[in-house]
Amino acid sequence: MGLYEIVWSLNTQYPDVSHDLKIAAACAIVADLLKEGQVALYRTVWASNRYEPVPAKDALGALGAPAAWEDPSDQPYLCYAAA
């Protein structure tokens, strides 16, 4: 599941909450899950079925990049899966 999909879900459930607050909340939760070893991050390209693991040492930093939460395009995007 792409990180952007978390924001999409929050948009549906909390339409009046600011985009920045949704990203901050999602980032905090995903960071906690990463720290607990419950999820891992991957970099992928839309419809490619190829997933490149993001090294654990880089994963938390990757969450802080604004592009991590944007809708996918032709560029690689971040997704997560249960570890």
C-alpha positions as CSV (number, residue, x, y, z in Angstrom):
1,M,0.0,0.0,0.0
2,G,1.4,3.4,-1.0
3,L,1.9,6.0,1.7
4,Y,-0.3,8.3,-0.3
5,E,-3.2,5.9,0.3
6,I,-3.1,6.6,4.0
7,V,-3.6,10.3,3.2
8,W,-6.5,9.4,0.8
9,S,-8.1,7.4,3.5
10,L,-7.8,10.3,6.0
11,N,-9.2,12.6,3.3
12,T,-12.4,10.5,3.2
13,Q,-12.7,10.1,7.0
14,Y,-11.6,13.6,8.0
15,P,-12.3,16.0,5.1
16,D,-12.1,19.1,7.3
17,V,-8.6,18.4,8.7
18,S,-5.7,20.1,6.9
19,H,-3.6,18.1,4.5
20,D,-0.4,19.0,6.5
21,L,-2.0,17.6,9.8
22,K,-3.0,14.4,8.0
23,I,0.5,13.9,6.7
24,A,2.0,14.6,10.2
25,A,-0.3,12.1,11.8
26,A,0.3,9.4,9.2
27,C,4.1,10.0,9.4
28,A,4.0,9.6,13.2
29,I,2.1,6.3,13.0
30,V,4.2,4.8,10.2
31,A,7.4,5.9,12.0
32,D,6.2,4.1,15.1
33,L,5.4,0.9,13.1
34,L,8.9,1.1,11.5
35,K,10.6,1.5,14.8
36,E,8.6,-1.5,16.2
37,G,9.6,-3.6,13.1
38,Q,6.0,-4.1,12.2
39,V,6.3,-2.6,8.7
40,A,9.0,-2.1,6.1
41,L,9.2,0.5,3.4
42,Y,9.7,-0.2,-0.3
43,R,10.2,2.0,-3.4
44,T,8.2,1.1,-6.4
45,V,6.9,2.4,-9.7
46,W,3.2,2.3,-10.5
47,A,2.1,-1.1,-11.9
48,S,5.7,-2.5,-12.0
49,N,5.4,-5.3,-9.4
50,R,9.0,-4.5,-8.5
51,Y,9.6,-3.4,-4.9
52,E,13.0,-2.2,-3.8
53,P,13.5,-2.3,0.0
54,V,14.3,1.0,1.6
55,P,17.2,0.3,4.0
56,A,16.1,0.5,7.7
57,K,18.7,3.2,8.3
58,D,17.1,5.3,5.7
59,A,13.4,4.5,6.2
60,L,12.6,7.1,8.9
61,G,14.3,9.9,7.0
62,A,12.4,8.9,3.8
63,L,9.1,9.6,5.6
64,G,10.1,13.2,6.1
65,A,10.3,13.9,2.4
66,P,7.2,15.7,1.1
67,A,7.3,13.5,-2.0
68,A,6.8,10.4,0.2
69,W,3.2,11.4,0.7
70,E,2.3,12.6,-2.8
71,D,0.1,10.8,-5.3
72,P,2.1,8.5,-7.5
73,S,3.1,9.5,-11.0
74,D,5.7,8.1,-13.3
75,Q,8.2,8.6,-10.6
76,P,9.1,6.0,-7.9
77,Y,7.0,6.2,-4.8
78,L,7.1,4.7,-1.3
79,C,4.9,1.9,-0.1
80,Y,4.8,-0.2,3.0
81,A,4.1,-3.8,3.9
82,A,3.9,-5.8,7.0
83,A,7.4,-7.0,8.1
